[in-house]
Amino acid sequence: MTHNRFPVFAPLALVACAVLVPRAYAQQPIDSAYSAQITQLTPTDTRWKFTTELVSSLPASSTVPTPLKVLGYVPGTLGRLSYVAELNRYFDALAAAAPNRVKKFSLGKSEEGRESIVVAISDEANIASLEQNRLALGRLADPRGLSPTDRARLIKDTKPTYWLSGSIHSPETGSPEMLMELAYRLVADESDFVKDIRANVITLITPVTEVDGRDREVDVVKESRALKLGNNAIPLIYWGKYTAHDNNRDGMVMSQNLTRNFLRGFLYWHPTVVHDLHESVPFLYTSTGTGPYNDEYDPIVVDEWHTLAYHEITELTRRGLPGVWTHGFYDGWAPNYTLLAVANLHNSIGRFYETYTSSGAGCTTVRLQAADTARRWDRPNPPVNGLKWCIRSNINYQQSGALLALKYTADHRETFLDNFVAKSERMIERGRTSAPYAFVVPRNQRHAAEAADLVNLFRAQGTEINVATSDFSLKRPAAKRPAADSTAPAKPAKDSAAAKDSTVQVHVGDWIVRLDQPYAATARTLLAIQHFKADDPPPYDDTGWTLDELRHVQTLKISDSTILSKPMQMLATDARVEGDLSGGSGTFLVPHLGDWRSAVLPWKVGSANVSVAEEAFTAGGAKYAAGTYIIKNPSPATPKAVKALGMKGVAVDASVSARQHSIRVPRIALMHSWLETQNEGWVRYAFDQMGVPYTYISDQSLRTPGRLDKFDVVVFPHVSGSANALVNGRPMVGPPIPWKKSALTPNLDLWDQTDDIRPGMGLEGAATLRRFVERGGLLLTSGNSSILPLTLGFNPTVTQVITTRLNARGSVIRAQPAPGASLSPILYGYESASFPVYFNQAPVFNVQPKDTVLAEGRDSAFAVQQERMRAHVVLRFHEKADSLLVSGLLANGDELAGKAAVVDAPVGSGHVVLFGIRPLWRWESQGSFALALNAIANWDHLNF
């Protein structure tokens, strides 16, 4: 069956039916066969209930098909899960059977081509006027120019939309199964309870958000049972093409298809509530969080979280369900949660459930720690131990809670819509009446192309961008943030008398983010400086994310309200910066700007002979810094590449006399571990986006003789675990655990396969890695993977520093080139005295200082050799503890100040470059991308 994509709305066929109602409402016949299976699949206990009258039976319908009729099983059947195509087939059948109550639409495709859908369910009148209602919600979402009369009319006549989304985290399997059954109830149930929902709410359902990972999870559940390993015993190594659990940490930067698909749908539907369904903690956590809440979340939405949560807690507890609670679990701080933060930063209500795990599609005995079952002020009805918990328990809890939330929204629809428009009005008014009034992103800045990307990110988030149409001045900037590549601190400038008397010049073409608009909160929070206090509840994720700092882009925070009346026009297409290559023919000189576009140039110029200057020089009367590209005999691809990357170069006739070396683009192996692929996926994504070719290998393959012979560089991204685990892998207990395509597991052929995920590289693989470096190769590690060469003693002059008091959880930290390291190829293009990087707690390195005293009995040749093999600090954290923090959380920074952040460690004829920072972090830290790319491009000339 075909269906439409946004914004075309040709409905799929779907029929109204006259039927039903749960047993609790007495008029409608019950589907006895289906209901009997619900009873059979729900565990029983003499003390506790695991179901409610809302879901304990299923109303019958002669026209609307149940999941049992279409797919052959009742959701909650042990060992049964539906693939994405089967789930979509059920919603096709539902739409075909009840076209007056359901419409189905496509959100778009995944990286692997699977389709993500959204289904709208409501009564006949609402479905008939679905487009009119959508436009009305859009008018409420942007109330600029809306009269009080029209405002009141729209609130009275419009129906809120409540968007339920399942399984963004693929091992959390219950929600897609539940949402099929919930959709049936919402279509077929004729009880007053459900009729009220249909009449007053448009329910949107996306059964699976991570469609690629869902199919792989179904495979591993089937294989776990076939191998008799227990429920879900095979870990889900790969989810989507790039991201695993981090797929819901993409809400800020929108790198993945699932995020982009959702956000396009969000901006189209303007949902009142977005409800993300997860699984983890017992038995049902309904979200409010512990705080500190993000500064840009409107206080109204925080109140709405609590209103909905406490209604669900009260109603489910009254019905006898243990372990329904709120307040704990996460903080509400980071705005990166894909569905949650997008909604809350766009004046909707973003919320989520965590229902106790269904263990794939099986049962488990509840065994919790005492802290999880303790009765507390915020959890007076805690979970209990010793119970049998099955996937049907999970479905019953989720479905009961969702029905209660939908009914509460239906009963208070005008209140929720009034709040919806009020949050937009408050955001607009805030931007009109209080500083800051706008952000200006100068077009003519060092990293102009990256600035354009940041502007386009805001546009994709639904934020309006304007462009200055003439030059003008603004007075008294509240906080003029310097470019990240300047020598000034990256924190907001103090509001000194001198600053108050100064002016800011805005030039034609500069981008302006006005804050008197409904969707200003995204720009506000992404450009804000975060202040997470050490005595706040422990952070759930990153505490700092200031994107202009992480991307080394200059922005100006404007406190002069006259900017709102200055000449500007709306940016109607994506911002774009094109480079320039002037001077005709000859040798091209292209300065390195210290960004990833500069660093990837050697991969983009075709057959051209590319060298890089190892020292500053003068040519044609202009000065050039070390790191400048010298391109002789340029190919036709060269000028195109320079322009496309937003760089500027010039052709000169004279030869360059500066010391230089040729760049020999390396053959790169990107190595993953079968322990996890979470973080290396972000590196794969970055390489693919930047056009850096690589061969993907596993650590197990190092056991094969000669495996690294055809490579020059091995990149080993962050992998969690001990050095022992990095070498030896998983415990060799039980039978082999394959990750391999088969008739039973047709979706496990991407992106790598193995007969057994348990072994690691082993000592023979570690030895292969060392020999690879000794013969002249480069091993680049980041984060925790750096402990592998440290523990194995590849270079004994560098060690890990154990910090016992440091608290720096996912923060933006200031780093600076180490003394004497300014000419390291790793720092090409970085001309500033210091700049921001992303850092998360560890590792921190120490390098043995140079031995300036010749030991007795050692000749000078030995000393020279010893010094040649000493590791060198390339980048260190700022030497002053009070200058370290740019954004986020930092406590006891004295343990970090001056310590090594990036180390170049010679080993034989090669090098190990260890990054304590994460240079390629979640498509956020573009400002440090060039550090890694510079090391890779100059792999055979790292000595300085």
Disulfide bonds with the S-S distance in Angstrom:
Cys363-Cys390 1.95
